[in-house]
Amino acid sequence: MRTNIEIDDALMAEAQKASGHQTKKQTVEQALRLMIRLRGQREVDGAFGKYRWRGSPARSRKERGAG
């Protein structure tokens, strides 16, 4: 998709340096992928402690051969 946006030159230069990418396109695409991945991680993190595990630690260890 072609788009035209104004991005602060210093911010873009810093992002390119941090990412190691040579082009603005590569830098922006990596930033978008990172944002999506972080959002997914935040959603998973928010689920911790909300589900109750029903099982036996001893049986679980036995089934995987640990202990």
C-alpha positions as CSV (number, residue, x, y, z in Angstrom):
1,M,0.0,0.0,0.0
2,R,1.3,3.4,-0.9
3,T,1.0,6.1,1.6
4,N,2.4,9.6,2.2
5,I,3.0,10.7,5.8
6,E,5.1,13.2,7.5
7,I,7.6,11.8,10.0
8,D,10.0,13.7,12.1
9,D,13.5,13.5,10.5
10,A,15.4,13.0,13.7
11,L,12.9,10.3,14.9
12,M,13.3,8.4,11.6
13,A,17.1,8.7,11.7
14,E,17.1,7.4,15.3
15,A,14.8,4.5,14.4
16,Q,16.9,3.6,11.3
17,K,20.0,3.6,13.4
18,A,18.4,1.5,16.1
19,S,17.0,-1.0,13.7
20,G,20.0,-1.2,11.4
21,H,17.8,-0.8,8.3
22,Q,18.9,1.3,5.4
23,T,15.5,2.3,4.1
24,K,12.6,4.2,5.7
25,K,10.2,1.5,4.3
26,Q,12.1,-1.3,6.1
27,T,12.2,0.8,9.3
28,V,8.5,1.6,9.3
29,E,7.5,-2.0,8.4
30,Q,9.6,-3.4,11.3
31,A,8.1,-0.8,13.7
32,L,4.6,-1.9,12.6
33,R,5.4,-5.6,13.1
34,L,6.8,-4.8,16.5
35,M,3.8,-2.9,17.6
36,I,1.5,-5.8,16.5
37,R,3.6,-8.3,18.3
38,L,3.8,-6.3,21.5
39,R,0.0,-5.8,21.5
40,G,-0.4,-9.6,21.2
41,Q,2.0,-10.1,24.1
42,R,0.0,-7.6,26.2
43,E,-3.2,-9.5,25.5
44,V,-1.6,-12.8,26.5
45,D,0.0,-11.2,29.6
46,G,-3.5,-9.9,30.6
47,A,-4.8,-13.5,30.6
48,F,-2.4,-14.7,33.2
49,G,-4.1,-15.6,36.4
50,K,-7.6,-15.6,34.8
51,Y,-7.7,-19.3,34.0
52,R,-7.7,-22.0,36.6
53,W,-5.5,-25.0,36.0
54,R,-7.1,-28.2,36.9
55,G,-4.6,-30.9,37.3
56,S,-2.1,-32.6,39.5
57,P,1.5,-31.5,39.6
58,A,2.7,-35.0,40.3
59,R,0.7,-36.5,37.4
60,S,1.9,-33.8,35.1
61,R,5.5,-34.5,36.0
62,K,5.0,-38.2,35.6
63,E,3.4,-37.8,32.2
64,R,6.3,-35.8,30.9
65,G,8.9,-38.1,32.5
66,A,10.2,-35.5,34.9
67,G,10.5,-37.0,38.4
